Amino acid sequence: MAEIVTIRGDLELLARTEHVFSSIREEFICAARDLNTWPNPGARQAARNRMPTSGTHQIRKLLSPAALADEDSRGHLSELVDHGAHVRIAATALPHETIIIDRRFAILAGVQAPGGREYTLTTAPTLVGTVHALYEAAWETATDLKAFLSGDQPHLNAESRTILRTLGSGATDETAARELGMSLRTYRRRVADLLDTLDAGSRFQAGMRAGELGLSG
C-alpha cells in the first residue's frame, strides 16, 4: 500500500484493510464519538470478525461522553473492560474516528457525506507517529470508564437527543413539536424533563451542559 491512500465508503475501506485487521500484533487503539465507528452495521461486524481473537495485543478505546448516553452502550463497554480492553472517556466530544494499529498504520475518518464517508489510510511513519502522539495526549487527560460512570453522568435516549438539537436550532416550540410528531404540551413536558436530567435551570444552560458532556452532537 502507498504511504497515503484516500478511499470512500466503509466497504471499500474494509476491502483495503483486511490484512491489517487480521494481523494485529501489539496494539489496536481508536478514538471515536460513539460506538458506531463503522456507520454501516455490516461493516462494523466484518471488522470485528477480522480482528484476532487471541494473542497478547492491547485494545484501547477513547470515546466521547455521548457514547455512554444509553444503557446498551454502557453495557457493551463494560463488557469490553471485563475482557481486558482499556476504555477511557474524553472530557469533551471527539471530532472524528481515528484508528491506529501497531503504531504502523493509521485510519483517519472524514465527515459523513451522501456518497459515503471518506477515509485516509497511511503508513507514513511521521504521520502515524504524529497521530499517535495526539492520541496519547488525549488519552492522558481522559477518565477511566468505571470512574466516569461512577460520576453518574446523565442518560439521554434518542428522543432526548433530538429534542436537544431542536433547542439548539432556534426553532419555535410549535415548529419543533410538529417536526417531532408530538403535541405542543407533550413537547414542552419533554423539554422540562430534559432540563431536569441535565440539571439545567434554562434551555440555554441545557445546551451548555450537553456540550460539556459531548451529548449535543
LINVEN-V600416 format. One record per residue. N is the residue number from 1. RES is the residue in three letters. PSI is psi in whole degrees, -180 to 180 (none if undefined). BURIAL is # if it has 9 or more other ideal C-beta (glycine too) atoms within 8 Angstrom, else .. D_FIRST is the distance of its C-alpha to the first C-alpha in whole Angstrom. Layout:
N&RES&PSI&BURIAL&D_FIRST, N&RES&PSI&BURIAL&D_FIRST
This chain:
1&MET&140&.&0, 2&ALA&163&.&4, 3&GLU&-35&.&6, 4&ILE&124&#&8, 5&VAL&136&#&8, 6&THR&127&.&11, 7&ILE&168&#&12, 8&ARG&130&#&16, 9&GLY&145&#&18, 10&ASP&-43&#&18, 11&LEU&-39&.&17, 12&GLU&-38&#&14, 13&LEU&-47&#&13, 14&LEU&-40&#&14, 15&ALA&-36&.&12, 16&ARG&-17&#&9, 17&THR&11&#&10, 18&GLU&-45&#&12, 19&HIS&-28&.&11, 20&VAL&-48&#&11, 21&PHE&-32&#&14, 22&SER&-4&#&16, 23&SER&27&.&15, 24&ILE&129&#&17, 25&ARG&-41&.&19, 26&GLU&-49&.&20, 27&GLU&136&#&20, 28&PHE&119&#&19, 29&ILE&147&#&21, 30&CYS&153&#&21, 31&ALA&132&#&23, 32&ALA&155&#&25, 33&ARG&-36&#&28, 34&ASP&-169&#&29, 35&LEU&-12&#&28, 36&ASN&60&.&26, 37&THR&-37&#&23, 38&TRP&109&#&21, 39&PRO&-35&.&24, 40&ASN&119&.&24, 41&PRO&-41&.&26, 42&GLY&-37&.&24, 43&ALA&-39&#&21, 44&ARG&-47&#&22, 45&GLN&-38&.&24, 46&ALA&-39&#&21, 47&ALA&-43&#&19, 48&ARG&-41&.&22, 49&ASN&-27&.&22, 50&ARG&-15&#&19, 51&MET&141&#&19, 52&PRO&139&.&21, 53&THR&-7&.&25, 54&SER&167&.&26, 55&GLY&-173&.&25, 56&THR&11&.&26, 57&HIS&147&#&23, 58&GLN&143&#&24, 59&ILE&126&#&24, 60&ARG&135&#&25, 61&LYS&128&#&26, 62&LEU&121&#&27, 63&LEU&156&#&29, 64&SER&156&#&31, 65&PRO&-28&#&35, 66&ALA&-23&#&34, 67&ALA&-14&#&33, 68&LEU&17&#&36, 69&ALA&-10&#&38, 70&ASP&157&#&39, 71&GLU&-38&.&40, 72&ASP&-42&.&37, 73&SER&-43&#&34, 74&ARG&-44&#&37, 75&GLY&-42&.&37, 76&HIS&-45&#&33, 77&LEU&-38&#&33, 78&SER&-37&#&36, 79&GLU&-40&.&35, 80&LEU&-43&#&31, 81&VAL&-41&#&33, 82&ASP&-27&.&35, 83&HIS&11&.&33, 84&GLY&-5&.&31, 85&ALA&157&#&29, 86&HIS&124&.&30, 87&VAL&130&#&30, 88&ARG&154&#&31, 89&ILE&126&#&33, 90&ALA&159&#&32, 91&ALA&-30&.&35, 92&THR&173&#&34, 93&ALA&136&#&32, 94&LEU&146&#&28, 95&PRO&-56&.&26, 96&HIS&170&#&23, 97&GLU&142&#&21, 98&THR&136&#&19, 99&ILE&136&#&17, 100&ILE&129&#&16, 101&ILE&121&#&15, 102&ASP&24&#&16, 103&ARG&24&#&16, 104&ARG&-7&.&12, 105&PHE&132&#&11, 106&ALA&144&#&12, 107&ILE&123&#&13, 108&LEU&122&#&16, 109&ALA&138&#&18, 110&GLY&-169&#&20, 111&VAL&159&.&23, 112&GLN&142&.&24, 113&ALA&155&.&25, 114&PRO&-36&.&27, 115&GLY&4&.&24, 116&GLY&149&#&22, 117&ARG&141&#&20, 118&GLU&136&#&17, 119&TYR&145&#&14, 120&THR&123&#&12, 121&LEU&135&#&9, 122&THR&144&#&9, 123&THR&7&#&8, 124&ALA&117&.&10, 125&PRO&-41&.&13, 126&THR&-45&.&16, 127&LEU&-45&#&15, 128&VAL&-42&#&14, 129&GLY&-38&#&18, 130&THR&-45&.&20, 131&VAL&-41&#&19, 132&HIS&-40&#&20, 133&ALA&-40&.&23, 134&LEU&-39&.&24, 135&TYR&-46&#&24, 136&GLU&-38&.&26, 137&ALA&-43&.&28, 138&ALA&-37&#&29, 139&TRP&-41&#&29, 140&GLU&-30&.&32, 141&THR&-3&.&34, 142&ALA&168&#&33, 143&THR&137&#&36, 144&ASP&143&#&35, 145&LEU&-50&#&36, 146&LYS&-39&.&39, 147&ALA&-38&.&40, 148&PHE&-44&#&39, 149&LEU&-32&#&41, 150&SER&-14&.&44, 151&GLY&3&.&44, 152&ASP&57&.&45, 153&GLN&148&#&43, 154&PRO&148&#&44, 155&HIS&128&.&43, 156&LEU&121&#&42, 157&ASN&180&.&41, 158&ALA&-40&.&40, 159&GLU&-42&.&43, 160&SER&-38&#&44, 161&ARG&-42&#&40, 162&THR&-44&#&41, 163&ILE&-39&#&45, 164&LEU&-40&#&43, 165&ARG&-37&#&41, 166&THR&-36&#&44, 167&LEU&-38&#&46, 168&GLY&-17&.&44, 169&SER&-17&.&44, 170&GLY&6&.&47, 171&ALA&149&.&48, 172&THR&160&.&52, 173&ASP&-40&#&53, 174&GLU&-45&.&54, 175&THR&-45&.&51, 176&ALA&-44&#&49, 177&ALA&-42&#&51, 178&ARG&-43&.&51, 179&GLU&-31&.&47, 180&LEU&-4&#&47, 181&GLY&36&.&50, 182&MET&163&.&52, 183&SER&159&.&56, 184&LEU&-41&.&56, 185&ARG&-43&.&58, 186&THR&-42&#&55, 187&TYR&-47&#&53, 188&ARG&-32&#&55, 189&ARG&-40&.&55, 190&ARG&-37&#&51, 191&VAL&-43&#&51, 192&ALA&-41&.&54, 193&ASP&-39&#&52, 194&LEU&-40&#&49, 195&LEU&-40&#&51, 196&ASP&-43&.&52, 197&THR&-40&#&49, 198&LEU&3&#&47, 199&ASP&48&.&51, 200&ALA&141&#&51, 201&GLY&-8&.&54, 202&SER&169&.&53, 203&ARG&-37&#&50, 204&PHE&-45&.&49, 205&GLN&-34&#&49, 206&ALA&-43&#&47, 207&GLY&-41&#&44, 208&MET&-45&#&44, 209&ARG&-42&#&44, 210&ALA&-39&#&41, 211&GLY&-41&#&39, 212&GLU&-36&.&40, 213&LEU&-2&#&39, 214&GLY&28&#&36, 215&LEU&1&#&37, 216&SER&-4&#&38, 217&GLY&none&.&34
